[in-house]
Amino acid sequence: MTDKHLSTQFDSELSTVSTRVMELGGLVEEQIRQAILALSQFSLEAVAQVQAIEQRVNAMEVQIDHELITIIARRQPTARDLRLLMAFSKATANLERMGDEAERMARMVRSIIEAGSARALPTSDLRLAADLASGLLRKALDAFARLDTQVALAILKEDDLIDREFDGFVRKLITYMMEDPRTISASLDLLFLAKAIERIGDHSKNIAELIIYLVQGKDVRHTALQDIESALK
């Protein structure tokens, strides 16, 4: 078997894994979309859809991990290719955790509905934050497919906006509970729901950092935003 043939096979395997990661991303996007629908309409049907998709997300994560391990064992990739494979692995892990957060959102919505106080709670700000987080994931997947560091940088900036939305919502929720202690239990569910949304944004940020690492070879985790921006100029 010629080196060229081996290289072609390896490229095909990489392309297959890349496609699977994008498919997983699309599945998680749908899961988050259903979680937002559950929140906006207090829909138990949407809650059930989120939980059904969760099983598919978990199965796909296991499949991708198996494929990555097989490629590494058979091909013994060079440093650059190994970096790409590790990026696939980390992106997959972040996507699966976003799915976990979407499933957590669905459980919180179910709890709020069962508490019978759904319509009385201030959820409009939360739906806005959820839409921001969903949009961030969409951008992260597109940037990952194209290895676009400028979009990755924009994602890092937008994640700060979600964090600020979360902080503002927490302050509003505390005020709401103080004014009407009867809503404390349901309000705490909303608080956990808000935290799940924030974490979805954090995982999109992690994927953006992976893109910069792949293209620039620089690990920008725990790095100030202005320093990352300077490094990309």
N, C-alpha and C positions, 0 to 999 in steps of 0.2 A: 504494500500500500504506500503510495507516494506521500511526501510531506504536504503537497498541494491538496491531495484528497483528504488527508487528515484535517487540514486547515478548513476546508469547505464543510466538512462534517461538524467541526467545532463551531463554526459560524452559524450553521443551521440549528445546532443545539442551543446556542445563545439566543438566537432569534425566537425559538420556541418558548424558552423560559421568559423572555421579555414579553411575549404575547400573553402568556399566562398571568404574569404580574399585572398587566394592563386589564385583563379580564377580571382578576380579583379586585382591582381598583373600581371597575365598573359595578361589580356586585356590591361592594361596600358603599359606593355612591347611592345605589338604589336602596340599600338598607337605611342609610341616613335620611334619604328622601322620605321613606315610609315613617321613620321616627319623627321627622318634622311634621308630616301629615297627622300622625297620632297626636302630637302636641297641639297643632293648630285646630284640629276638629274633635279632639278628645275621642278618637276612634279606636275601639277595641279591635276592629278588623285590621287596621294598620299596625297595631301592636303585635297581632298574631303574625303578620307578614314579616315584620322585623325579626321575630324569633325564628321563623322558618328559614329565612335567609342566613341567619347565624350559623346554622348547621352546614350550609353549603360553603360559607366563608371558611369555617374551620377545616373542612375536608380539603378545600383547595390549598390552604396554607400547608397542610401536611404533604400534599402532592408536590407542590413547588419545592419544599425543603428536600424531599426525596430526590427530585430531579437535580437539584443543585449539588447534593452530596455525591450523586452518581457521576456528574460531570467532573467534579474536582478529583474524585478517585481515579477516573479513567483517563483524564486529559492532563492532570498535573499542570495546571495553567501557569503562565508566567505572571509576574507581579501585576502588570496592568490588567490582564484578564481576570486574575484573582480578585483584584479590587472591584471589578465590575460584578463578579459573582457575589461578592460579599455585599455590595450595594443592593443587588436583587434580594438577597436574604434579609437585609435590614428593612428594605422597603416593604417586603412581604409581612414582616413582623409588625411594622407600624400600621399597615392596612388592617391586619387582623385585630389589632388593639382598637382601632377606630370602630371596627365592627362590634367589639365588646362594649364600647361606649354607647353606640347606637342601641344595642340591646339593653343596656342599663337605662337609657332614656325611655325606652318602651316600658320597662318595668316600673319606672317612676310614674309615667303617665297612667298606667293601669292602677297604681296605688292611689293616685289623685282622683281618678274616676270612681274607684270603689269607696273613697272617703266621702264622695257626694258633694265636694266643694269646688269642682273643676271650674265652673263659670265665674266664680267669685274671686279667683286668683289673678294677679297681674302677670299675664303670660306674653303680652305683645312684645316687650323688650327681649324676652327670651327667644321668641320666634325669629326676631331680627338677628340675634347672635347666632342662632342655628343656621340661618340662611348664609351668613358670612362664613361660618365654618364649612358648610357644604361647598360654597364657591371656592374656598381655599383649597379643598381637596381636589376639585376639578382642575384648578390651575396647577397644582402640584403634579398631578398625573400627566397633564399636557407637557409641562416643563421637563418631567422625567423622560418622557418619550422622545423629546427633542434635545435633551441635555442643554436647556436654555438657562444660563446662569443669571441673566437679567430678570427673568420671570421669577427665578428662585429667590433673588434678592427682594423683589416686590412682595413675595409671600412672607418673608421674614418681617417686613414692615407691617403687613396686614395682620399678622398674628398679634402684634402689639395692640392693634385696634380691638381685637376680640378680647384680649386680656383686660383692656380698659372697660369694655362693655360688661364683662363679668364683675369687675370691681364695683361698677355703678349699680348693677343689678343687686348685688349682695347688700349694698347700703340701703337700697329701696326696699328690699325684702325684710330687712331688720326693722325698718320703720313700720312696715305693714304689720308685722307680727306684734310689735309693741302697741299698735293702735287697736288690734283685734286679736287677743290671745287665743281665741277659739280656732284660728287658722294656723296655729303653730305647727301642728303635725303635717298638714298638707304643704305648708310653706317650706318645711324642711325637705320634703320630696322635691320641691322646685329648686331648692338650693343644690341638692345632689344632681339634679338634671342640668342645672347651669354648669356645674363642675364637669360633667360629662362632655358638654359642648366645648368648654374651654380645652379639654384634653384632645378632642378631635383636631382643634386648631394646632395644638402642640405637636401632634403626630404629623400633620401636614408640614409644619416647620421642620421637623426632623428629616422629611423627605427632601425638602428644599436644601438643607445642609448637605445631604448625600449628593445632590446634583453638583454642588460647588466642589465637593471632595473629588468626585469623578472627573470633572473637567479640569480643575486647577491642581488637584493633588494636595489640597490643603484641608486639614481638619478644622472646621470653623465652629465646632460645638463650643459653647461657653465663651464665645468671642463677642465683643461689643459690636453692635450693628454698624457703627461708623467705621470700625476697623475692617469689617467684611466688605463694606462698600468701597473703601480705599483699595483693598486688595484686588477688587474686580475691575478697577479702572485701568 
